[in-house]
Amino acid sequence: MADQSVTAGGAAGMQAPGGPGFGAQPPARYGYPGGAALPSGKATASMVLGILGLVLIPIIPPIIALCLGISAKRMADRGEGGGRGQAVAGIVMGSVGIAFAVLGIIVATVQGIGAM
């Protein structure tokens, strides 16, 4: 017995090419496309501490940001987590923050010696 159901286009017994209906959309997916890993906490913390080191506190947070950024980047490269871009941002901002802190210490030392 032939299929007597009505499909797209109104013809009995015929199905539209390519599946059910011409304009059917695949179901919506949530999360990152392609199953990419979520950013790790280390990468996020590295970026946040790098920003804090540049903006507010110039000595301790950049050092921590650099260490966490290196660790998070290695984890991302091994495929153990995501957030490689955040880790690199933390490494860069941590390095710049350390350079600014060292430059500030040198300037303060030179001014202190010159004032004597």
Disulfide bonds with the S-S distance in Angstrom:
none
